[in-house]
Every structure is written in structure tokens, then in C-alpha cells.
Amino acid sequence: MYSPTHLPIVAIVGRPNVGKSTLFNRYAGRRQVLVEDQPGITRDRIAAEIEVEGRQVLIVDTAGLDGEADPGLYSAVQDQAWAAVSEADAVLFVVDGQSGLIPEDESLARTLRQTSKPVLLAVNKVDNPNQQGRLAEFYSLGFDSIRGVSAEHATGAWDALEYLVEQIPETPKQKQPEGQGIKIAIVGRPNVGKSSLVNRLVGSDRVVVSDVPGTTRDSVDTAIEHEGERFTLIDTAGLRRPGRRNRTVERGSALMTVRALERADVALIAIDAGEGFSAQDAAIANLARERGCATAILANKWDLVEIEGSDVSKRVLDDLARGMRFMADAPIFRVSAKTGAGLVKVLPRLKGLAAATQRRISTAELNRWLRDCVDRHQPAMAQMGPRKRLLKFFYATQVAVSPPTFVLFCTEPESVTTAYKRFLENRLRETFDFEGTPIRIHLRPRSKGEAAAHDEGDSAERSRPNRRTRPDSRREAKSEPATKGASKKPAVRSGTRAKAHPSAKPNPKTRTGPKTRAGAKTRAGAKTSAGAKTRTGPKTRTGTKTKAGPKARANPKTKSNPKRNPKPRAKPAAKRRPTKGQQKNRR
């Protein structure tokens, strides 16, 4: 086992309700201990590691010391406080400057003067320099070092601690284990044996144990070492249903438990096997899953179940499996904090659970897993208004650990059902061995580039021509020129002027114009509407050059084929000028 005794320990002691916990929170830098305006709130030893003048120091908060404590719970609390004094290297003795010197302070001072450890007397609630006169009466306690401090406003608090740490002799530096190791929070209902489990795992009476429900109020951290691996056990207060938390202290304790779950790697859900499974146990387990902790079940007091026979044991296990069916992957340990049975294999198994929360899966493996899942079980089609659309998954990637978080890209994320998400989560846990580990799956739509490419593919698929819209190749072949060797000309847009090629031969199938003299210059035909047969110029002798004429007016008697070209008819051009031969005939 491991305990951080290599660090110098400073114990904060005093009678109840003098401000010890407020001063501890000031040194720790956060509200680690419950603080209320009533005595007896703190019961356990609460420790925090801080740095003072370049030295790592362990400060310990204790319960109020009372020489006339009743036997039972309060006697166990006093034992913990005096145990902190005996293990400390220095003592910070806190008194109340407002109430003045009282007989309880004098009794504690006589006990502390008998120790050989450095002791500093801190007179608390000295909020301004005008109240320094309150320190005078405390010199009668016989301490050489007295400081006026204010835990509420931090006045003089750090000066007093630095002076006390300087009185602790330096020790040879030892190899320090890095970090807190694997943090394990033990949570459950009140009086199910959480503190007894911690003491059994630590091997000593580290926390107060009592039959009174609600004994533990703060979250107590204890560092241990097992088989070369460091663990930090976090004992927490019992959680009751929110409607039954009728005290401010109990509500504060519940908040401390939730904070312990947020910083823990693994959560151990302690259940009283003798009483059986309850709905509050399921609520606590669900709370641990929501906070991202790997989860295991500790069925404590199993020795009482075994006495009643195998039938009772089977019934308890069946009830437990039925109640925890929403996290059936969590392992179950049958243990006994009183006898220590079954606790040997708990810590090695928890090491594997903590490693699963830090596991990363490559994108290639996730994509293969995703294709396999979709092939095994196709998702339901997405409802897009009156019609349905096929739901497609593109790829998956892991974005975080502790807990493992995955992002899946698909077409319609809001259309993926809860049952299919649960199917993907279970397949992830089975394939990559995420036992007892919560998994977060986020669904996102595809990017704009992927969406545009997919939409273009869909539109091309829809616009593919069918038999009715496919053009007739035989009709197109008839409209092409039949002259052999003629070059293929580009299509001329309707309404534009086209010049005749000098080497082109006239089409014998087209209607020719009036005959002219050999060698006369002629002009090409005018613009016509698309699809109509055009009239060519006059016939010329072979080898003579022809000159293209001005725009010719389209023949209004020609009809266009609307099936071949549905475009509107072009506007008729200007009237064609008569030739010289036509002018002579008119004369």
C-alpha cells in the first residue's frame, strides 16, 4: 500500500466552529470541504497537496477536538482528528479571536505543548489591523509563534503557513509518483458499506465508520499503491433521493459526491446485497454514466446472502441484472467489506476499465466497422415529407476519450432512430472491448461539398433519357446532306447569317433558284427557320467563283417540323434585291 508520507504534513486543528475548514479551502484554492455556520460539520480527515515556498506540502483538515466527546460516532471522529495530529510534521492551532480565550482552548493548548512538533497559534477572524489587540490574551497559552489571520479574507493566512513550513526540517528527496494514478470514486446509498470498503482496501482505519447513516459528509481522497500501480480512492457521502434531502449539509454532501464523479476515472457502485437492488441504486449508476465514468458494481455484504442459500443468491443476481439492464456491460463483483472476500480481484479489473476509457480507434478501423454494421442491419428509411429516402452513412471518426466519443456522418441525422443508435453503441462496445465504459455517439450531416456531389449524381440519374424522349436517329440521318465526301458542318443558330463554302457542291435534293448566266455572281440563300428546307443560289459553271449575297428573306411557305425543333420561327429578313436578268424581263 502507498500513503503520501514522503511529503511534510501540516494538520489544522482546533475546537469546533473556529474556521478550520474555511482556512483549509483557502489554502486548497477551491471549496473541497463543506463549510456551515454550525459545529461538527467536518468528521473525516481531508487532505490536499499544495506548494508553499517551492516545497510540496500536504495540509490536512480535521474535525473539531472535544475532550468530552460521547462514545460512538463522535468518539470515532475524535480518534480521526488525533490521528492526524500524531501523523503530522507540524500543527496549525486555530482559535477564534472574536469569542476570545475559553477553557477548551486552554485544554487543547496543554495537550499540544507536550508534542515536540512545531506549533503555530493562528488567531482567526482578525479581519483588519485595528483588531490586532485581540492577540494579547492568547499569549498566556505559552506558544512562541502567534499570528493574526482572517480565513474569510485571506489576511495573514499564507504568511502563517509559510512560517510554519520553514520550521519543518528538510528531508532527502525521494522519487515521487507522478499524478494521482487511477481515480476511483466509491458511491452508493447511505449505509451500504462504502467507508468500510475504503478501509479494507487501504488496510487501515482511514475514514470514520459508523452504523449511523450519513456518517461521511465530505469526499475523502486516499492514495494507495497496488502491484506497482497508483490508485486514489475517493470515499463519498451517501446519496438519497433529492426529495428526502432535508438538510443543507446533506445537499452540500450530494454536491461533493457529484464533483467526485466528475474527476474520477472509474465509479464503483456499492449496493447492499442483503437488502437487494433498489431504484435509487439505478439512479446513482445512471448518474455515474452521465458523468463519463467507467462503471462497475460492488454487491457488498455478500456473506449475508451466501448464508441464506443458493436460491437467494440467484434471486439477488437476477434482480440486479434486471435493474441494471441499461448498463448490462458493467462487471459485477460479489464482495464483503467485513471479511475482505472478493476484493483481491477488484483493483486489477478496474485498471482494465480505466484503460478502456483512454483507448483510441483509428479511422480506418472505424470505417470497416461501420460498413459491417450497415451490412448486418440496414437503418430505417428517412421520412422526407410524403416520400421516403434511403439513409446513408459515409464515415466515422473518434474525436475524444474519457469517455470515448465518436462522430458518424450520414445523410439525415435526425431520422436515425434511438434503437439504431443503441445498436451502434453495443456493436462498438463488443468490437473494440469497451467493457463498462460509456460511449458517446454524435451524428452529423455531410458537408456541403459532399451534398452537392451527391445531389448532382441524383439529378443525372433522374435526367437519364428513356425510350419516349430518345431522338430518332433515322430521321436525323435523312436531314443530313447525302453528298459523299462533304465535310460535317457545325449547326447554325436560327437567325444568323451563314456564308457558303467556295468548294461546296449544291445539294441535288434541294430546290434551286432561277437559272442565271454562266459566271454571274450570285448570293447565298437567306436565313430560314430551323428545320426548313432552304433555297440555294443559282446554278453556276463548275470552277467559277461565287460571292455570297446579302441576307435573304426566309420562305414563308416552308413549314418547320415541331417534333425535331420546337424553337419559335425566326423573324423574316428584308426583301431580296432582284438580279439584272429579272430586271430586264420586267422591262
C-alpha positions as CSV (number, residue, x, y, z in Angstrom):
1,M,0.0,0.0,0.0
2,Y,1.1,3.6,-0.5
3,S,0.4,6.7,1.5
4,P,2.0,10.1,0.7
5,T,4.1,10.3,3.9
6,H,7.1,11.5,2.0
7,L,5.5,15.0,1.9
8,P,5.6,17.2,5.0
9,I,2.2,17.2,6.7
10,V,0.6,20.2,8.3
11,A,-2.5,19.4,10.4
12,I,-5.1,22.2,11.0
13,V,-6.6,21.6,14.5
14,G,-8.8,23.4,17.0
15,R,-12.1,23.2,18.7
16,P,-15.3,23.1,16.7
17,N,-16.5,26.0,14.6
18,V,-13.4,28.3,14.7
19,G,-12.9,28.4,10.9
20,K,-10.6,25.5,10.2
21,S,-12.4,24.3,7.1
22,T,-12.6,27.8,5.7
23,L,-8.9,28.2,6.2
24,F,-8.3,24.8,4.5
25,N,-10.4,25.8,1.5
26,R,-8.3,29.0,1.3
27,Y,-5.1,27.0,1.1
28,A,-6.5,24.4,-1.3
29,G,-7.8,27.0,-3.7
30,R,-11.2,25.5,-4.0
31,R,-14.2,24.5,-1.9
32,Q,-13.1,21.0,-1.1
33,V,-14.7,20.8,2.4
34,L,-18.2,21.7,3.4
35,V,-18.5,24.9,5.4
36,E,-21.6,25.7,7.6
37,D,-22.2,28.0,10.5
38,Q,-22.7,25.2,12.9
39,P,-20.2,23.0,14.8
40,G,-19.4,19.4,13.9
41,I,-19.7,19.5,10.1
42,T,-16.3,18.0,9.3
43,R,-15.9,14.4,10.5
44,D,-13.1,12.9,8.4
45,R,-9.5,13.9,7.6
46,I,-9.5,15.8,4.4
47,A,-6.1,16.2,2.7
48,A,-4.8,18.4,-0.2
49,E,-1.4,18.7,-1.7
50,I,-0.2,22.3,-2.2
51,E,3.0,24.2,-2.9
52,V,4.5,26.5,-0.2
53,E,7.7,28.4,-1.0
54,G,8.7,25.9,-3.6
55,R,8.0,22.9,-1.3
56,Q,5.2,20.4,-1.8
57,V,3.2,20.2,1.4
58,L,0.2,18.1,2.4
59,I,-2.4,20.0,4.5
60,V,-5.0,18.1,6.5
61,D,-8.3,19.4,7.8
62,T,-9.7,17.7,10.9
63,A,-12.8,17.6,12.9
64,G,-13.2,19.9,16.0
65,L,-11.3,18.5,19.0
66,D,-13.5,18.0,22.1
67,G,-12.2,16.4,25.2
68,E,-15.7,15.3,26.4
69,A,-17.0,13.5,23.3
70,D,-19.6,10.8,23.8
71,P,-18.7,7.3,22.8
72,G,-19.8,6.0,19.4
73,L,-19.8,8.2,16.3
74,Y,-18.3,11.3,18.0
75,S,-15.6,9.2,19.6
76,A,-14.6,7.8,16.2
77,V,-14.5,11.4,14.9
78,Q,-12.2,12.4,17.7
79,D,-9.9,9.4,17.0
80,Q,-9.5,10.6,13.4
81,A,-8.6,14.1,14.5
82,W,-6.0,13.0,17.0
83,A,-4.6,10.5,14.4
84,A,-4.0,13.5,12.1
85,V,-2.1,15.3,14.9
86,S,0.1,12.2,15.6
87,E,1.0,11.8,11.8
88,A,1.6,15.5,11.2
89,D,5.1,17.1,11.0
90,A,3.7,20.5,12.1
91,V,0.5,21.7,13.7
92,L,-1.5,24.9,12.9
93,F,-3.6,25.5,16.0
94,V,-6.6,27.7,15.2
95,V,-8.6,29.7,17.8
96,D,-11.5,32.2,17.5
97,G,-10.4,35.8,18.0
98,Q,-14.0,37.1,18.3
99,S,-15.1,34.9,21.2
100,G,-11.7,35.2,23.0
101,L,-9.9,32.7,25.1
102,I,-12.1,30.0,26.6
103,P,-11.2,26.9,28.8
104,E,-11.5,24.5,25.8
105,D,-8.6,26.4,24.1
106,E,-6.5,26.1,27.2
107,S,-7.1,22.4,27.5
108,L,-6.1,21.8,23.9
109,A,-3.0,24.0,24.3
110,R,-1.8,21.9,27.2
111,T,-2.0,18.8,25.1
112,L,-0.3,20.3,22.1
113,R,2.6,21.7,24.2
114,Q,3.5,18.2,25.1
115,T,4.5,17.4,21.5
116,S,7.9,18.1,20.1
117,K,6.5,19.2,16.7
118,P,6.4,22.9,15.6
119,V,3.1,24.5,16.6
120,L,1.8,27.9,15.4
121,L,-1.1,29.6,17.0
122,A,-3.4,31.3,14.4
123,V,-5.9,33.7,15.9
124,N,-8.7,33.6,13.3
125,K,-11.3,36.3,12.5
126,V,-8.8,39.2,12.8
127,D,-10.2,41.0,9.7
128,N,-8.4,44.4,9.9
129,P,-5.3,45.8,11.6
130,N,-7.3,47.5,14.3
131,Q,-8.2,44.1,15.7
132,Q,-4.6,43.1,16.4
133,G,-5.2,43.8,20.1
134,R,-7.2,40.5,20.3
135,L,-3.9,38.6,20.1
136,A,-2.8,39.8,23.6
137,E,-4.8,37.4,25.7
138,F,-3.7,34.3,23.7
139,Y,-0.1,34.8,24.7
140,S,-1.0,33.2,28.0
141,L,-1.3,29.8,26.2
142,G,2.6,29.6,26.1
143,F,3.3,29.5,22.4
144,D,6.2,31.4,20.9
145,S,4.6,31.9,17.4
146,I,1.3,33.7,17.2
147,R,-0.3,35.1,14.1
148,G,-3.5,37.0,13.5
149,V,-5.3,35.7,10.3
150,S,-8.5,36.0,8.5
151,A,-9.6,32.8,6.7
152,E,-12.5,34.7,5.1
153,H,-10.4,37.4,3.6
154,A,-7.0,35.6,3.4
155,T,-5.3,38.3,5.6
156,G,-2.1,36.8,7.1
157,A,-3.1,33.2,6.2
158,W,-0.3,32.5,3.8
159,D,2.3,34.3,6.0
160,A,1.4,32.0,8.9
161,L,1.6,28.8,6.7
162,E,5.0,29.8,5.2
163,Y,6.5,30.5,8.6
164,L,5.3,27.1,9.9
165,V,6.6,25.2,6.8
166,E,10.1,26.8,7.4
167,Q,10.2,25.1,10.8
168,I,9.9,21.7,9.3
169,P,13.3,20.2,8.6
170,E,14.2,19.3,5.0
171,T,14.2,15.6,4.2
172,P,16.1,13.8,1.3
173,K,14.0,13.9,-1.9
174,Q,12.5,10.7,-2.9
175,K,11.2,9.6,-6.3
176,Q,7.7,11.0,-6.4
177,P,5.0,9.1,-8.3
178,E,3.5,11.3,-11.0
179,G,-0.1,12.3,-10.8
180,Q,-2.8,10.7,-8.7
181,G,-2.9,7.5,-10.7
182,I,-6.3,5.9,-11.4
183,K,-9.0,7.8,-9.5
184,I,-11.8,5.5,-8.2
185,A,-14.9,7.0,-6.7
186,I,-17.0,4.7,-4.4
187,V,-20.6,5.9,-4.5
188,G,-23.9,4.5,-3.3
189,R,-26.9,4.9,-1.0
190,P,-26.2,5.8,2.7
191,N,-25.0,3.0,5.0
192,V,-24.1,0.4,2.3
193,G,-20.5,0.0,3.4
194,K,-18.6,2.5,1.3
195,S,-16.3,3.6,4.1
196,S,-15.7,0.1,5.2
197,L,-14.7,-0.9,1.7
198,V,-12.1,2.0,1.6
199,N,-10.6,1.0,5.0
200,R,-10.4,-2.6,3.8
201,L,-8.6,-1.6,0.5
202,V,-6.3,0.8,2.3
203,G,-5.5,-1.6,5.1
204,S,-6.2,0.8,8.0
205,D,-8.9,2.9,9.5
206,R,-8.5,5.8,7.2
207,V,-12.1,7.1,7.4
208,V,-14.8,7.1,10.0
209,V,-17.1,4.1,10.0
210,S,-20.4,4.0,11.9
211,D,-23.8,2.4,11.8
212,V,-25.4,5.8,11.6
213,P,-26.5,6.7,8.1
214,G,-24.9,9.8,6.7
215,T,-21.6,9.5,8.6
216,T,-19.5,10.6,5.7
217,R,-20.1,14.1,4.6
218,D,-17.1,15.1,2.5
219,S,-15.2,13.4,-0.3
220,V,-12.1,11.9,1.2
221,D,-9.1,11.1,-1.1
222,T,-6.8,8.3,-0.1
223,A,-3.7,7.3,-2.2
224,I,-2.7,3.6,-2.3
225,E,-0.3,1.5,-4.4
226,H,-1.1,-2.0,-5.7
227,E,1.3,-4.1,-7.8
228,G,3.2,-1.0,-8.9
229,E,0.2,0.9,-9.9
230,R,-1.0,4.0,-8.0
231,F,-4.7,4.4,-7.2
232,T,-6.6,7.2,-5.5
233,L,-9.7,6.0,-3.6
234,I,-12.4,8.7,-3.1
235,D,-14.9,7.9,-0.3
236,T,-18.1,9.9,-0.8
237,A,-21.3,10.7,1.1
238,G,-24.3,8.5,0.6
239,L,-26.9,9.8,-1.9
240,R,-30.6,9.8,-1.1
241,R,-33.4,10.8,-3.4
242,P,-33.5,14.6,-3.9
243,G,-36.9,14.9,-2.2
244,R,-35.5,13.4,1.0
245,R,-32.5,15.7,1.4
246,N,-34.0,17.9,4.0
247,R,-30.8,19.5,5.4
248,T,-28.4,21.9,3.9
249,V,-25.4,19.8,4.9
250,E,-26.9,16.7,3.1
251,R,-27.4,18.8,-0.1
252,G,-23.9,20.0,0.1
253,S,-22.6,16.4,0.6
254,A,-24.5,15.3,-2.5
255,L,-22.9,18.1,-4.5
256,M,-19.5,17.0,-3.3
257,T,-20.3,13.4,-4.5
258,V,-21.2,14.7,-7.9
259,R,-18.0,16.6,-8.1
260,A,-16.0,13.5,-7.1
261,L,-17.7,11.6,-10.0
262,E,-16.7,14.3,-12.5
263,R,-13.0,14.0,-11.6
264,A,-13.0,10.2,-11.3
265,D,-11.9,7.7,-13.9
266,V,-13.9,4.7,-12.6
267,A,-17.0,4.6,-10.4
268,L,-17.7,1.7,-8.1
269,I,-21.5,1.5,-7.4
270,A,-21.8,-0.1,-3.9
271,I,-25.0,-2.0,-3.3
272,D,-26.3,-3.7,-0.2
273,A,-26.8,-7.3,-1.4
274,G,-28.7,-8.1,1.9
275,E,-31.4,-5.5,1.2
276,G,-31.5,-6.1,-2.6
277,F,-31.5,-3.8,-5.5
278,S,-33.5,-0.6,-5.4
279,A,-34.4,2.2,-7.9
280,Q,-32.0,4.6,-6.2
281,D,-29.1,2.3,-7.0
282,A,-30.1,2.5,-10.7
283,A,-30.3,6.3,-10.4
284,I,-26.8,6.5,-8.9
285,A,-25.4,4.2,-11.6
286,N,-27.0,6.3,-14.3
287,L,-25.5,9.5,-12.7
288,A,-22.0,7.9,-12.9
289,R,-22.6,7.0,-16.6
290,E,-23.7,10.6,-17.4
291,R,-20.5,12.0,-15.8
292,G,-18.5,9.8,-18.2
293,C,-17.0,7.3,-15.7
294,A,-16.3,3.7,-16.4
295,T,-18.7,1.7,-14.0
296,A,-18.5,-1.5,-12.0
297,I,-21.0,-2.9,-9.5
298,L,-19.9,-3.9,-5.9
299,A,-22.5,-6.2,-4.3
300,N,-21.4,-5.7,-0.7
301,K,-22.3,-7.8,2.3
302,W,-22.4,-10.9,0.1
303,D,-21.5,-13.1,3.1
304,L,-25.0,-12.5,4.4
305,V,-26.5,-13.7,1.1
306,E,-24.5,-16.8,1.0
307,I,-25.7,-17.8,4.4
308,E,-29.3,-17.9,3.2
309,G,-28.5,-20.4,0.4
310,S,-28.0,-20.6,-3.4
311,D,-31.6,-19.8,-4.3
312,V,-31.4,-16.4,-2.6
313,S,-28.1,-15.7,-4.3
314,K,-29.6,-16.5,-7.7
315,R,-32.6,-14.3,-7.0
316,V,-30.4,-11.3,-5.9
317,L,-28.3,-11.7,-9.1
318,D,-31.4,-11.8,-11.3
319,D,-32.8,-8.7,-9.6
320,L,-29.5,-6.9,-10.1
321,A,-29.3,-7.9,-13.8
322,R,-32.9,-6.8,-14.4
323,G,-32.4,-3.4,-12.6
324,M,-29.1,-2.7,-14.4
325,R,-30.2,-3.8,-17.9
326,F,-29.5,-0.3,-19.2
327,M,-25.8,-0.9,-18.5
328,A,-25.5,-4.7,-18.8
329,D,-21.9,-4.4,-19.8
330,A,-20.8,-3.3,-16.3
331,P,-18.9,-6.1,-14.4
332,I,-20.4,-7.3,-11.0
333,F,-18.2,-8.1,-8.0
334,R,-19.6,-10.1,-5.1
335,V,-17.6,-8.8,-2.1
336,S,-17.7,-8.4,1.6
337,A,-16.0,-5.4,3.3
338,K,-16.2,-7.2,6.7
339,T,-14.3,-10.3,5.7
340,G,-12.4,-9.0,2.6
341,A,-13.8,-11.7,0.4
342,G,-13.7,-10.9,-3.3
343,L,-11.7,-7.7,-3.0
344,V,-8.4,-9.2,-4.3
345,K,-9.5,-9.1,-8.0
346,V,-11.2,-5.7,-7.9
347,L,-8.3,-3.4,-8.4
348,P,-6.7,-5.3,-11.3
349,R,-10.1,-5.4,-13.1
350,L,-10.5,-1.6,-12.5
351,K,-7.2,-1.0,-14.1
352,G,-8.5,-2.5,-17.4
353,L,-11.7,-0.4,-17.2
354,A,-9.7,2.8,-16.8
355,A,-7.5,1.8,-19.8
356,A,-10.7,1.3,-21.9
357,T,-11.7,5.0,-21.3
358,Q,-8.4,6.1,-22.8
359,R,-8.5,3.8,-25.9
360,R,-8.4,5.3,-29.3
361,I,-9.6,3.6,-32.5
362,S,-8.2,4.6,-36.0
363,T,-10.5,6.0,-38.6
364,A,-9.8,3.1,-41.0
365,E,-10.9,0.5,-38.4
366,L,-14.0,2.6,-37.6
367,N,-15.0,2.8,-41.3
368,R,-14.7,-1.0,-41.6
369,W,-16.7,-1.4,-38.5
370,L,-19.4,1.0,-39.8
371,R,-19.7,-0.9,-43.2
372,D,-20.1,-4.1,-41.3
373,C,-22.8,-2.7,-39.1
374,V,-24.8,-1.3,-42.0
375,D,-24.5,-4.6,-43.9
376,R,-25.8,-6.5,-40.9
377,H,-28.6,-4.2,-40.1
378,Q,-29.8,-1.5,-42.5
379,P,-31.2,1.7,-40.9
380,A,-34.8,2.6,-41.4
381,M,-35.5,5.0,-44.3
382,A,-35.7,8.7,-43.6
383,Q,-39.2,10.2,-43.9
384,M,-38.9,13.3,-46.1
385,G,-42.4,14.8,-46.2
386,P,-44.8,12.5,-48.2
387,R,-41.9,10.4,-49.5
388,K,-39.1,8.3,-48.0
389,R,-35.4,8.5,-48.7
390,L,-32.6,6.0,-48.2
391,L,-30.5,6.8,-45.1
392,K,-26.8,6.5,-45.9
393,F,-23.7,6.5,-43.6
394,F,-20.5,7.9,-45.1
395,Y,-17.7,7.5,-42.5
396,A,-16.9,7.6,-38.7
397,T,-14.1,9.1,-36.6
398,Q,-13.2,9.3,-32.9
399,V,-12.9,12.8,-31.5
400,A,-12.3,12.4,-27.8
401,V,-11.5,9.9,-25.0
402,S,-12.7,9.6,-21.3
403,P,-15.3,8.9,-22.3
404,P,-14.8,7.6,-25.9
405,T,-16.6,9.9,-28.3
406,F,-17.4,9.2,-31.9
407,V,-18.8,11.2,-34.8
408,L,-20.7,9.5,-37.6
409,F,-21.6,11.4,-40.8
410,C,-24.8,10.5,-42.6
411,T,-27.5,12.0,-44.8
412,E,-30.3,12.6,-42.3
413,P,-29.0,12.6,-38.7
414,E,-32.4,13.5,-37.2
415,S,-34.0,10.4,-38.9
416,V,-31.7,7.9,-37.1
417,T,-33.8,6.1,-34.5
418,T,-32.8,5.6,-30.9
419,A,-32.9,1.9,-31.3
420,Y,-30.4,2.1,-34.2
421,K,-28.1,4.3,-32.1
422,R,-28.2,1.7,-29.3
423,F,-27.4,-1.0,-31.8
424,L,-24.3,1.0,-33.0
425,E,-23.2,1.6,-29.4
426,N,-23.5,-2.1,-28.5
427,R,-21.6,-3.1,-31.6
428,L,-18.8,-0.6,-30.7
429,R,-18.5,-2.0,-27.2
430,E,-18.4,-5.6,-28.5
431,T,-15.9,-5.0,-31.3
432,F,-13.4,-2.8,-29.5
433,D,-13.8,-4.1,-25.9
434,F,-15.3,-1.1,-24.2
435,E,-16.4,-3.1,-21.2
436,G,-18.2,-1.0,-18.6
437,T,-17.3,2.2,-20.5
438,P,-19.9,4.9,-21.5
439,I,-19.8,5.7,-25.2
440,R,-20.9,9.0,-26.8
441,I,-22.1,8.8,-30.4
442,H,-22.8,12.1,-32.3
443,L,-24.5,12.1,-35.7
444,R,-23.7,14.9,-38.2
445,P,-24.9,15.8,-41.7
446,R,-22.5,15.6,-44.6
447,S,-20.5,18.6,-45.7
448,K,-21.7,21.0,-48.5
449,G,-19.2,19.6,-51.0
450,E,-20.4,16.0,-50.4
451,A,-24.0,17.1,-50.5
452,A,-23.5,18.9,-53.9
453,A,-21.8,15.9,-55.4
454,H,-24.4,13.6,-54.2
455,D,-27.2,15.8,-55.5
456,E,-25.6,16.1,-58.9
457,G,-25.4,12.3,-59.1
458,D,-29.1,12.1,-58.2
459,S,-30.1,14.7,-60.8
460,A,-28.1,12.9,-63.5
461,E,-29.8,9.7,-62.6
462,R,-33.2,11.2,-62.8
463,S,-32.5,13.0,-66.1
464,R,-31.4,9.9,-68.0
465,P,-33.5,9.7,-71.2
466,N,-36.0,6.9,-71.7
467,R,-37.4,5.4,-74.9
468,R,-40.1,8.1,-75.3
469,T,-37.6,11.0,-75.1
470,R,-34.8,9.4,-77.1
471,P,-34.4,11.1,-80.5
472,D,-34.9,9.1,-83.7
473,S,-31.6,8.6,-85.3
474,R,-33.1,7.6,-88.6
475,R,-34.9,10.9,-89.0
476,E,-31.8,12.8,-88.2
477,A,-29.9,10.8,-90.8
478,K,-32.4,12.0,-93.5
479,S,-31.9,15.6,-92.7
480,E,-28.1,15.4,-93.2
481,P,-26.6,16.0,-96.7
482,A,-26.2,12.9,-98.8
483,T,-23.2,14.1,-100.8
484,K,-20.2,11.9,-100.3
485,G,-17.0,13.5,-99.1
486,A,-18.8,16.6,-97.8
487,S,-17.3,17.8,-94.5
488,K,-19.5,17.9,-91.5
489,K,-20.5,21.5,-90.7
490,P,-21.4,22.8,-87.3
491,A,-25.1,23.7,-86.6
492,V,-26.1,27.3,-87.4
493,R,-28.2,29.0,-84.9
494,S,-31.5,30.2,-86.1
495,G,-31.5,33.8,-87.2
496,T,-27.7,34.1,-88.0
497,R,-26.1,34.7,-91.4
498,A,-24.2,31.7,-92.9
499,K,-21.7,32.0,-95.8
500,A,-21.5,29.3,-98.5
501,H,-18.2,27.5,-98.7
502,P,-16.5,28.0,-102.1
503,S,-15.7,24.3,-102.6
504,A,-19.2,23.1,-101.6
505,K,-21.3,21.4,-104.2
506,P,-25.0,22.0,-104.5
507,N,-27.4,19.5,-103.0
508,P,-29.4,17.9,-105.8
509,K,-32.3,17.2,-103.4
510,T,-32.8,20.8,-102.6
511,R,-34.9,23.1,-104.7
512,T,-32.8,25.5,-106.7
513,G,-33.5,29.1,-107.7
514,P,-33.9,30.6,-111.2
515,K,-31.1,30.0,-113.7
516,T,-28.6,32.7,-114.4
517,R,-25.9,33.3,-116.9
518,A,-22.6,31.4,-116.5
519,G,-20.1,33.2,-114.5
520,A,-22.6,35.6,-112.9
521,K,-22.1,36.5,-109.3
522,T,-24.8,35.1,-107.0
523,R,-25.6,35.4,-103.4
524,A,-26.3,32.6,-101.0
525,G,-29.8,31.9,-99.6
526,A,-31.2,33.9,-96.7
527,K,-31.8,32.9,-93.1
528,T,-34.5,30.4,-92.6
529,S,-36.2,28.9,-89.6
530,A,-34.8,25.8,-88.0
531,G,-35.7,22.6,-89.7
532,A,-37.0,24.1,-93.0
533,K,-35.6,23.3,-96.5
534,T,-33.6,26.3,-97.8
535,R,-33.4,27.5,-101.3
536,T,-29.8,27.7,-102.7
537,G,-28.5,30.3,-105.2
538,P,-28.5,30.0,-109.0
539,K,-26.6,27.3,-110.7
540,T,-23.1,28.2,-111.9
541,R,-20.5,26.7,-114.1
542,T,-18.0,24.3,-112.5
543,G,-14.9,26.1,-111.3
544,T,-16.4,29.6,-111.2
545,K,-16.3,31.6,-108.1
546,T,-19.5,32.6,-106.4
547,K,-19.9,35.5,-104.0
548,A,-22.2,35.4,-101.0
549,G,-25.0,37.9,-101.2
550,P,-26.8,39.9,-98.6
551,K,-29.3,38.5,-96.1
552,A,-32.2,36.7,-97.9
553,R,-35.7,36.5,-96.6
554,A,-36.9,33.2,-95.4
555,N,-39.5,31.4,-97.5
556,P,-42.8,31.9,-95.6
557,K,-44.4,28.8,-97.3
558,T,-41.9,26.4,-95.7
559,K,-43.0,24.7,-92.6
560,S,-40.8,23.7,-89.7
561,N,-41.1,20.3,-88.0
562,P,-42.1,21.0,-84.4
563,K,-41.1,17.5,-83.3
564,R,-37.5,18.0,-84.4
565,N,-37.0,21.6,-83.3
566,P,-39.7,23.1,-81.0
567,K,-38.0,26.6,-81.1
568,P,-40.0,29.5,-82.4
569,R,-39.8,30.6,-86.0
570,A,-37.2,33.3,-86.8
571,K,-38.2,36.8,-87.8
572,P,-38.3,37.2,-91.6
573,A,-35.4,39.1,-93.2
574,A,-35.6,42.1,-95.5
575,K,-36.8,41.8,-99.2
576,R,-34.2,40.3,-101.6
577,R,-33.0,42.6,-104.4
578,P,-33.8,41.3,-107.9
579,T,-31.0,40.3,-110.3
580,K,-30.1,42.1,-113.6
581,G,-31.8,39.3,-115.6
582,Q,-35.0,39.7,-113.6
583,Q,-34.9,43.5,-114.2
584,K,-34.6,43.1,-118.0
585,N,-37.5,40.6,-118.0
586,R,-39.7,43.1,-116.1
587,R,-38.9,45.8,-118.7
